[in-house]
Amino acid sequence: MKSYDLCECGAPLRLMERPTPKPAGTEVLLKVIAAGVCHSDLHISDGYYDLGGGKRLKLADRGVKLPLTMGHENVGDVVAVGPDAKGVKAGDRRLVHPWLGCGECAVCRRGDEQLCRTPFSIGVFRAGGYADHLLVPHPRYLFDIGNVPPERAAPLACSGVTTYGALKKVGPLLREEPIVIIGGGGLGLMCLALHKAMDGKAAIVVDIDPAKREAALKAGARTIDGNAPDAAKQIIAATDGGAWAVIDLVGATGTVQLALDSLVKGGKVIVVGLFGGDITLPTPSLPLRAMTLQGSYVGSLTEMAELLDLVRRKGAPDLPVGTRPLAAVNEALGDLKAGKVVGRLVLTPAE
C-alpha cells in the first residue's frame, strides 16, 4: 500500500510503500476513496500546539509518534474483514469515526471515547487516510453514508461532528437566540450549514478574510470583520445587547477575547479551534457575569450517529468542497496553511 507520511515535523510528507495490512479479529480493511484535509493536520505537521507565552505542547508530549500517516476524515470501501468483524462486509461503503479510545475505561464505556485518557485516534495516534488503504479496529467505528457523495461525507468525521458537538452545547437557546460563529473557513461553513439543519434561529459569522465572509454571507449568515476596531460593539448590536452563545472555531488569543467582550451576562463561549495563544481573565468576572467558558473536542460515537441521522433527514451540509489527488497532499496542506481554501479540501486516493 502507498501512503504519505509525516516523517519530520515542518517537512513535506513523504511517499511510503509497505505491505497492505490484513485484518485480524474485529479489524476491517478499507480502500480509501475520500480523505478530508483538516486544519488540525497543520498543527500535527508543525509538531506543536501554541500554548501562549512562548510555551508549546509538542507532539511527543501528546504521545504522537513518527512516522505518521495523517488523515482523520475518511470514507472507504470495505475490501476485507477479520473473522470476528460483524455487521459489515466487502463492498460496503463507510464513513470512519476516527476518535478512538481504549474502549475499556469508564469514559469509553459511557460512549465518550473521544475523551479517553489513552486515545488511539485515527490519523493522530494510529495510521490515517492519507493512503490508499486504512485499517479500522472495529466495525462500530463505521457508518453508512447512504447516497451522500464520499467527498461530502468525509468531512463529517471531523468538521461535521466537531461543529455538531459544539452546537449541541449551546442547548435550547440555539432556536431562540442568534449565535456567533468566529471563523468562516471549512469549520465555520460546516457549522453554519448544521446550524440551519438544526433549526437555529440566526447566525453571525466573524472572520478577517473577505472571501470567507462572502461565502458565509451567501450561506445566509450576517457577517462581521473580526479586524474591525469595533467588532465587539458590532456583535453586541447584532445580537441585541450581547451574544448568548459564541462558538470560537479559531481559538486564538484575540478571538477568545473578542468572544468574551461580546458576551451578554449569562452567556457562553465554546472554544473549538486550536490556533493557540492564551488569555488573562479576572476570576470574579466568571460569577459576576455568570458566564460559561467551555472547550469542545470533536464528538462521540453517539453524536456521529445523530449527525448521520440529521444528514439523512435534511441532506448533506451545503458548503464548497474541492478535491485533489492523494499525490497533491503537500500542495493541499500548503494552500490550507496559506488561507487559500474556502470550504473543505478532500483527497481522492482511489483515483
C-alpha positions in Angstrom: 0.0 0.0 0.0 1.0 3.6 -0.5 0.7 6.4 2.0 2.0 9.9 2.5 3.6 10.1 6.0 4.8 12.8 8.3 8.4 11.7 9.0 9.8 15.1 10.1 7.8 17.9 11.6 7.9 21.0 9.4 8.9 19.0 6.3 6.7 17.8 3.4 5.0 14.4 3.7 6.9 11.5 2.2 5.6 8.8 -0.1 5.9 5.5 1.6 5.3 1.9 0.5 4.6 -1.0 2.8 2.6 -4.3 2.7 -1.1 -3.8 2.7 -2.3 -4.9 6.1 -4.5 -8.0 6.6 -7.4 -7.6 9.1 -7.4 -9.8 12.1 -10.0 -10.3 14.9 -12.5 -7.5 14.6 -10.5 -5.4 12.2 -11.8 -4.0 8.9 -9.7 -3.0 5.9 -11.0 -0.2 3.7 -9.8 1.1 0.3 -9.8 4.9 0.9 -11.8 6.8 -1.6 -12.1 10.2 0.2 -9.8 11.7 2.9 -10.5 15.2 4.2 -7.7 17.7 4.7 -8.2 19.3 8.2 -6.6 22.3 9.8 -5.7 20.1 12.7 -3.2 18.3 10.4 -1.3 21.6 10.1 -0.7 21.6 13.9 0.4 17.9 13.7 2.7 18.7 10.7 4.2 21.7 12.5 4.9 19.4 15.5 3.4 21.5 18.3 0.4 23.5 19.6 0.9 27.1 20.7 0.1 27.5 24.4 0.9 31.2 24.5 3.6 32.9 26.4 6.3 31.2 24.4 5.1 27.7 25.6 4.4 24.8 23.2 2.7 21.5 23.6 4.8 19.1 21.4 3.6 16.1 19.5 5.8 13.8 21.7 4.1 15.3 24.8 0.8 14.1 23.4 2.2 10.6 22.7 2.2 11.1 18.9 5.0 9.1 17.2 6.5 9.5 13.8 6.4 8.4 11.0 2.6 9.1 11.0 0.0 8.7 8.2 -2.3 11.6 8.9 -5.9 11.9 7.7 -8.8 11.5 10.1 -11.8 12.4 7.8 -12.2 9.2 5.7 -14.6 7.3 3.6 -13.7 4.0 2.1 -15.0 0.8 0.6 -14.6 -2.4 2.7 -12.2 -4.8 1.0 -11.6 -7.3 3.8 -12.8 -8.1 7.3 -11.4 -10.0 10.2 -13.0 -13.3 11.4 -14.7 -11.5 14.3 -15.9 -8.4 12.5 -19.7 -8.4 12.4 -22.2 -6.3 10.6 -20.0 -5.3 7.7 -18.9 -7.0 4.5 -16.7 -6.5 1.5 -18.2 -3.9 -0.8 -19.8 -1.7 1.9 -19.0 2.0 1.7 -18.5 3.5 5.1 -17.5 6.7 6.9 -14.9 6.1 9.6 -15.3 7.6 13.0 -11.7 8.4 13.9 -11.9 9.4 17.6 -11.0 6.1 19.2 -10.2 5.5 22.9 -9.0 2.4 24.7 -12.5 1.0 24.6 -12.3 -0.3 28.2 -12.2 2.6 30.7 -15.3 4.2 32.3 -15.1 7.1 29.8 -15.2 4.8 26.8 -17.9 2.6 28.3 -20.2 5.5 28.6 -19.7 6.3 24.9 -17.2 9.2 25.2 -14.1 7.6 23.6 -13.0 11.0 22.3 -12.3 11.9 25.9 -10.3 8.8 26.7 -7.0 9.4 28.6 -5.2 6.9 26.3 -6.5 7.9 22.9 -5.9 6.0 19.7 -7.4 8.4 17.2 -7.1 7.5 13.5 -4.7 9.9 11.7 -3.3 11.1 15.0 -2.1 8.2 17.2 -2.5 5.5 14.5 -2.3 5.4 10.7 -4.9 7.5 8.9 -6.4 8.0 5.5 -3.6 9.8 3.6 -3.2 6.4 2.0 -4.8 4.0 -0.4 -5.9 1.6 2.4 -6.9 2.1 6.0 -7.2 -0.5 8.8 -10.0 0.2 11.3 -10.0 -1.8 14.6 -13.8 -2.5 14.9 -17.0 -2.2 12.8 -18.5 0.1 15.5 -16.5 2.9 14.1 -18.0 2.5 10.6 -21.1 4.4 9.5 -23.3 4.0 6.4 -23.4 7.2 4.3 -26.3 6.2 2.1 -26.4 8.3 -1.1 -24.1 11.1 0.2 -21.1 11.6 -2.2 -17.9 10.4 -0.5 -16.2 13.8 -0.8 -19.1 15.4 1.0 -19.4 12.6 3.6 -15.7 12.5 4.6 -15.6 16.0 6.3 -18.4 14.8 8.6 -15.9 12.7 10.5 -14.2 15.8 12.0 -15.5 19.1 10.6 -19.1 17.8 10.9 -19.1 16.0 14.2 -16.9 18.7 15.8 -19.3 21.6 14.9 -22.3 19.4 15.7 -21.0 18.7 19.1 -20.3 22.4 19.7 -23.8 23.4 18.5 -25.3 20.9 20.9 -23.6 22.6 23.8 -25.5 25.8 23.0 -28.6 24.0 24.2 -32.2 25.2 23.7 -31.1 28.7 23.0 -29.9 27.6 19.6 -33.5 28.0 18.4 -34.2 31.1 20.4 -31.2 33.4 20.1 -28.7 34.3 17.3 -25.4 32.6 17.8 -22.0 34.0 16.8 -19.5 31.8 14.9 -15.9 33.0 14.9 -14.1 31.6 11.8 -15.6 31.3 8.4 -13.4 28.6 6.9 -14.2 25.0 6.5 -15.3 24.5 10.1 -17.3 27.8 10.0 -19.3 27.0 6.9 -19.9 23.5 8.2 -21.1 24.9 11.5 -23.3 27.4 9.6 -24.9 24.6 7.5 -25.5 22.4 10.5 -27.0 25.3 12.5 -29.5 25.7 9.7 -30.3 22.0 9.6 -30.8 22.1 13.4 -33.4 24.9 13.0 -31.1 27.5 14.6 -32.7 31.0 14.7 -29.9 33.1 13.2 -26.1 33.1 12.9 -23.4 35.8 12.7 -20.1 34.8 11.2 -16.9 36.7 12.2 -13.8 36.4 10.0 -10.9 38.6 8.9 -10.9 37.2 5.4 -13.3 39.0 2.9 -13.6 35.8 0.8 -14.7 33.7 3.7 -17.1 36.4 4.9 -18.6 36.5 1.4 -19.0 32.7 1.5 -20.8 32.9 4.8 -23.0 35.7 3.6 -24.0 33.6 0.6 -24.8 30.8 3.0 -27.3 33.1 4.8 -25.3 34.5 7.7 -24.8 38.1 8.8 -21.0 38.8 8.7 -18.6 41.0 10.7 -14.9 41.7 10.0 -13.0 40.4 13.0 -10.3 43.0 12.5 -12.7 45.9 12.8 -11.8 48.1 15.8 -15.4 48.0 16.9 -16.0 44.3 16.2 -17.3 43.6 19.7 -19.7 46.5 19.5 -21.0 45.3 16.2 -21.6 41.8 17.6 -23.4 43.3 20.7 -25.6 45.4 18.4 -26.3 42.5 16.0 -27.3 40.3 19.0 -29.5 43.0 20.6 -27.4 43.5 23.7 -24.8 40.8 23.6 -24.3 37.2 22.4 -25.8 34.3 24.4 -23.5 31.9 22.7 -20.3 32.3 20.8 -18.6 29.3 19.1 -14.9 30.1 18.5 -13.6 27.9 15.7 -10.2 29.7 15.7 -9.1 29.6 19.3 -6.6 32.4 19.2 -5.9 34.9 21.9 -7.7 37.7 20.0 -10.7 35.6 19.0 -11.4 34.3 22.5 -11.0 37.8 23.9 -13.5 39.1 21.3 -15.9 36.4 22.3 -15.7 37.3 25.9 -16.0 41.0 25.1 -19.2 40.3 23.1 -21.0 38.1 25.6 -24.2 39.0 27.4 -24.5 38.3 31.2 -25.2 34.6 31.5 -23.7 33.8 28.0 -21.5 31.0 26.9 -18.2 30.9 24.9 -17.4 27.5 23.4 -13.8 27.2 22.2 -13.2 24.7 19.4 -10.2 26.0 17.5 -6.6 25.2 18.2 -4.8 28.2 16.7 -3.1 28.9 20.0 -2.3 31.6 22.5 -3.5 32.5 26.0 -5.8 34.9 27.8 -5.9 36.6 31.1 -9.3 36.5 32.7 -10.3 38.1 36.1 -11.8 35.2 38.0 -14.5 37.4 39.6 -15.9 38.0 36.1 -16.9 34.4 35.8 -19.5 34.5 38.6 -20.3 38.3 38.3 -21.1 37.8 34.6 -22.5 34.3 35.2 -20.5 33.3 32.1 -19.5 29.9 30.8 -16.2 29.3 29.1 -16.2 25.8 27.7 -14.0 23.7 25.5 -15.4 21.3 22.9 -13.3 18.5 21.4 -14.5 16.6 18.3 -17.5 14.3 19.0 -18.7 11.0 20.4 -19.9 7.9 18.6 -23.4 8.8 19.6 -23.1 12.3 18.2 -21.7 10.8 15.0 -24.8 8.6 14.7 -27.0 11.7 15.4 -25.2 13.7 12.8 -25.7 11.0 10.1 -29.4 10.8 11.0 -29.6 14.6 10.6 -27.9 14.3 7.2 -30.3 11.6 6.1 -33.3 13.8 7.1 -32.0 17.2 6.0 -29.4 16.4 3.3 -25.6 16.8 3.3 -24.3 20.1 4.5 -24.1 22.6 1.7 -20.6 24.1 1.6 -17.8 24.3 -1.0 -15.8 21.1 -1.3 -12.8 20.8 -3.6 -11.0 17.5 -4.5 -7.3 16.8 -5.1 -5.5 13.5 -5.9 -3.6 11.9 -3.0 -0.3 12.8 -4.6 -1.1 16.5 -4.2 -1.4 16.3 -0.4 1.5 18.6 0.3 0.1 21.3 -2.1 -3.3 20.9 -0.4 -1.8 21.4 3.1 0.2 24.4 1.8 -3.0 26.0 0.4 -4.8 25.4 3.6 -2.0 26.9 5.6 -1.9 30.0 3.3 -5.6 30.6 3.8 -6.4 29.9 0.2 -9.1 27.3 0.9 -12.8 28.3 1.1 -14.8 25.4 2.4 -13.1 22.0 2.5 -10.5 20.1 0.6 -10.7 16.3 0.2 -8.1 13.9 -1.2 -9.2 11.1 -3.5 -6.7 8.2 -3.1 -8.7 5.8 -5.3 -8.3 7.9 -8.4 
